[in-house]
Amino acid sequence: MFGAFRQGGIRGKEISFLDGLKSPPRTAELRFERFPGVCPALAGRATRAGAIRTRIKEETIMNEKQSTVPSGDRASLAFTEQRKAVWAAAGAAIGLTLADTDALTQSSDDAQSALDDRVAQAALAKSSTISWKAAAKENRDNARECVRKIRNFALQQEDPDAVYALAQIPAPKTPGDLPEPAVPTDLNITLNTQGRAVLTFESTRYGGTVWTVERRTASTQGALGPWTLAGTTLERSFTDVATPSGVAAVHYRVRAERPSGVSEYSSPIVLPFGAGGNNQAAQSGEQAVAGAISPVKASGKDAG
């Protein structure tokens, strides 16, 4: 057997030449060098000049985490996008063939195209979601308004259940089971950038409550107009898309409605547009700025 040799990179450990050939270290590279020396005889044969010593050089296997190419999809794409032209130009000077650089360029272009498409689809999906939410809300509000009208109509008929059956909606609880709604509270008013009055208030949704908003105007001479319907809302807020202009102030009030009855109107709140509105509000004792309100007795829509 040939003499022992040293395994490179591991100090002091020697293995036989044949053992090294049978199962070389997985990270070792076997290199043979001829240099002067004496190799032990085999089967009694004479020694010969020149011996073969095996040198094993241990090489470090690069861990995946230490890879030059980033593991992330976007990061690896950015890596190749920055280098594909450089590598194609260098070619053989950096050990790459034309086939290598062509394949890299094609895969990088395909990946970039797929990413651009994904970004576009994501933006479209976001836009579609916004449109869907807005359309669904409008549809839901319309359906609730229809249900409210159907129930109010049914209460005026001799056979309300027939109306509910025809409309394919469940009959509400009997009026005795539902109390009349409470007067809305904490009424506040602001003016948005479009010059429209925006009202918010506190009230309960229990029992399918909806809210009626009324308005009246105050002229610059101090005359108050009659209460008129501004609109109804299914939410505890209301934007008056027909906010009057050319007046000193606009007064608003709100009441809650459900099949079991209606509440009294809230105390009016005033949105002033000038001195006339403030003076008129002071004379009538109504609030000239946004704030909390208290219940006030009302006999109907024109009460107040």
C-alpha positions in Angstrom: 0.0 0.0 0.0 1.2 3.5 -0.7 2.2 5.6 2.2 -0.1 7.8 4.2 -0.9 11.4 3.2 -2.3 14.3 5.0 -5.8 15.6 4.4 -5.6 19.2 3.6 -7.2 21.7 5.9 -7.3 19.2 8.9 -4.0 19.4 10.7 -2.5 16.2 12.0 -4.9 13.8 10.4 -3.5 11.3 7.9 -5.3 8.7 5.8 -4.0 6.1 3.4 -3.8 6.8 -0.3 -6.2 3.9 -1.2 -8.7 4.9 1.5 -8.7 8.4 0.2 -9.5 7.1 -3.3 -12.3 4.9 -2.0 -14.1 7.6 0.0 -12.6 11.0 -0.5 -13.8 13.8 1.7 -16.9 15.4 0.2 -15.5 18.8 0.3 -12.0 17.8 -0.8 -10.4 18.0 -4.2 -7.9 15.3 -5.0 -4.7 16.6 -6.7 -1.8 14.5 -7.8 1.7 16.0 -7.9 5.0 14.2 -8.9 8.0 15.2 -6.9 11.2 13.5 -5.7 10.8 11.0 -3.0 10.7 7.3 -2.3 7.5 5.3 -2.3 7.4 2.0 -0.3 7.7 -1.2 -2.5 4.7 -3.2 -3.4 4.9 -7.1 -3.2 8.6 -7.0 -2.7 9.2 -4.9 -5.8 12.1 -2.4 -5.9 11.5 1.1 -5.0 11.4 3.7 -7.8 12.4 7.3 -8.0 9.6 9.8 -7.9 6.6 9.2 -5.8 3.1 10.4 -6.1 1.7 12.2 -3.2 -1.9 13.1 -3.0 -2.8 16.4 -1.8 -6.4 17.0 -0.8 -7.5 20.6 -0.7 -10.6 21.2 1.3 -13.0 23.7 -0.3 -15.8 25.5 1.5 -19.2 24.8 0.1 -21.1 28.1 0.0 -24.2 28.1 2.2 -27.5 29.1 0.5 -27.8 32.1 2.9 -24.4 33.3 1.6 -25.4 33.1 -2.0 -24.4 36.0 -4.2 -27.8 36.0 -5.9 -30.6 37.1 -3.4 -33.2 34.6 -2.6 -36.2 37.0 -2.8 -38.1 37.2 -6.1 -37.9 40.9 -6.5 -34.4 41.1 -5.1 -33.1 38.4 -7.5 -34.8 40.1 -10.4 -33.2 43.5 -9.5 -29.8 41.6 -9.3 -30.1 40.3 -12.9 -31.6 43.4 -14.3 -28.5 45.4 -13.1 -26.1 42.9 -14.6 -27.5 41.2 -17.6 -26.2 43.8 -20.1 -22.8 43.9 -18.3 -22.5 40.1 -18.4 -23.6 39.9 -22.1 -21.0 42.5 -23.0 -18.2 40.7 -21.1 -19.1 37.2 -22.2 -16.1 35.0 -22.4 -14.0 37.4 -20.4 -15.9 36.4 -17.4 -16.4 32.7 -18.3 -19.9 33.0 -19.8 -21.0 31.8 -23.2 -23.5 33.5 -25.5 -26.1 30.9 -24.6 -25.6 31.7 -20.9 -26.1 35.4 -21.3 -29.0 35.0 -23.8 -30.8 32.7 -21.4 -30.3 35.1 -18.5 -31.5 38.1 -20.5 -34.6 36.2 -21.6 -35.5 35.0 -18.1 -34.9 38.4 -16.6 -37.1 40.1 -19.3 -39.8 37.5 -18.7 -39.7 38.0 -15.0 -39.9 41.8 -15.3 -42.8 41.5 -17.7 -44.6 39.2 -15.3 -44.0 41.6 -12.4 -45.3 44.6 -14.3 -48.4 42.6 -15.2 -48.9 41.6 -11.5 -48.5 45.3 -10.4 -51.1 46.4 -13.0 -53.5 43.6 -12.0 -53.1 44.6 -8.3 -53.9 48.2 -9.1 -56.9 47.1 -11.2 -58.1 44.9 -8.4 -57.9 47.7 -5.9 -59.8 50.1 -8.1 -62.4 47.4 -8.8 -62.8 46.8 -5.0 -63.4 50.5 -4.4 -66.0 50.6 -7.2 -67.6 47.4 -5.9 -67.9 48.8 -2.3 -69.4 52.0 -3.5 -71.9 50.2 -5.8 -72.8 47.8 -3.0 -73.5 50.6 -0.5 -75.7 52.4 -3.0 -77.6 49.2 -3.7 -77.9 48.5 0.1 -79.2 52.0 0.8 -81.8 51.7 -2.0 -82.9 48.4 -0.7 -83.3 49.7 2.9 -85.3 52.7 1.6 -87.6 50.4 -0.3 -88.1 48.1 2.7 -88.9 51.2 4.9 -91.5 52.4 2.4 -93.0 48.9 2.0 -93.4 48.5 5.8 -94.9 52.0 6.2 -97.3 51.2 3.4 -98.2 47.8 4.9 -99.0 49.5 8.3 -101.7 51.5 6.5 -103.4 48.4 5.0 -106.0 46.2 6.4 -103.8 43.1 5.8 -100.2 44.1 6.3 -99.0 40.5 6.2 -100.3 40.2 2.6 -98.1 43.1 1.7 -95.0 41.5 3.4 -95.7 38.2 1.7 -96.0 39.9 -1.7 -92.8 41.8 -1.1 -91.1 38.6 0.2 -89.8 40.3 3.3 -90.4 39.3 6.9 -93.1 41.1 8.9 -91.6 43.3 11.6 -92.4 42.8 15.2 -95.8 44.1 16.3 -95.8 47.7 17.4 -96.4 46.6 21.0 -93.0 44.8 21.0 -91.1 47.9 19.7 -91.0 51.2 21.6 -91.1 54.5 19.8 -87.6 55.6 18.9 -85.8 58.1 21.1 -85.1 61.7 19.9 -81.7 61.9 18.1 -79.1 63.6 20.2 -75.7 65.3 19.8 -76.6 66.9 16.5 -73.6 68.6 14.9 -73.3 70.5 11.6 -70.3 71.5 9.4 -69.9 72.8 5.9 -67.8 70.7 3.5 -65.6 71.9 0.7 -68.5 71.8 -1.8 -70.5 74.2 0.3 -72.9 71.5 1.5 -74.2 71.1 5.1 -73.1 67.9 6.7 -75.1 66.7 9.8 -74.1 64.0 12.3 -76.1 62.8 15.3 -76.5 60.0 17.8 -79.4 57.6 17.7 -80.2 53.9 17.7 -80.6 51.7 14.7 -82.8 49.2 16.6 -86.0 48.1 14.9 -85.0 49.4 11.4 -84.8 53.0 12.4 -84.5 55.7 9.7 -84.2 59.4 10.1 -86.0 62.4 8.6 -84.1 65.7 8.2 -85.9 69.0 7.8 -84.6 72.5 7.1 -85.8 76.1 7.1 -84.0 79.2 6.1 -83.5 82.6 7.7 -83.4 85.6 5.4 -81.1 88.5 5.8 -84.1 90.5 7.1 -84.6 87.9 9.9 -87.6 86.2 8.5 -87.9 82.4 9.1 -89.2 80.2 6.3 -91.4 77.1 6.9 -89.9 73.7 7.7 -89.4 71.6 4.6 -88.2 68.1 4.0 -84.4 68.0 3.3 -84.3 64.2 3.0 -84.2 60.9 4.8 -81.1 58.9 5.7 -80.4 55.3 6.8 -77.1 56.4 8.5 -76.5 58.6 11.5 -75.3 61.3 9.2 -76.8 63.4 6.4 -75.3 65.6 3.6 -77.7 68.2 2.3 -76.9 68.2 -1.4 -79.4 71.1 -1.9 -78.0 73.4 0.8 -79.7 76.8 0.3 -77.6 79.7 -0.7 -78.2 83.5 -0.6 -79.6 83.3 2.9 -78.4 84.4 6.3 -78.6 81.0 7.9 -80.2 77.5 7.5 -81.8 75.7 10.4 -81.9 71.9 10.6 -83.7 69.3 12.8 -83.9 65.5 12.9 -86.3 62.9 14.1 -86.2 59.1 14.2 -88.8 56.8 12.6 -89.6 53.1 12.8 -92.8 51.1 12.1 -93.7 51.3 15.8 -93.8 55.1 15.7 -91.8 58.3 15.3 -89.8 60.4 17.8 -90.1 64.1 18.5 -87.9 66.5 16.5 -84.6 67.5 17.9 -84.0 71.1 18.9 -83.0 73.0 15.7 -79.3 73.7 15.0 -78.2 76.6 12.9 -75.7 76.9 10.1 -75.0 80.7 9.9 -73.8 82.3 6.6 -73.7 85.9 7.9 -74.6 88.3 10.7 -78.3 88.1 10.0 -78.2 84.4 10.7 -76.3 84.8 14.0 -78.7 87.5 15.1 -81.7 85.5 14.2 -80.4 82.5 16.1 -79.8 84.6 19.2 -83.3 86.0 19.0 -84.9 82.5 18.6 -82.7 80.9 21.3 -81.4 78.3 18.8 -77.7 77.2 18.5 -75.7 79.2 16.0 -72.8 76.7 16.0 -72.5 72.9 16.1 -73.2 71.3 19.4 -75.4 68.9 21.5 -79.1 69.3 21.3 -82.1 68.4 23.5 -85.5 67.0 22.7 -88.3 69.4 21.9 -92.0 68.7 21.6 -93.4 68.6 18.1 -96.8 67.8 16.8 -95.7 67.2 13.2 -93.3 68.0 10.4 -94.1 71.7 10.6 -93.8 71.9 14.3 -90.9 73.8 16.0 
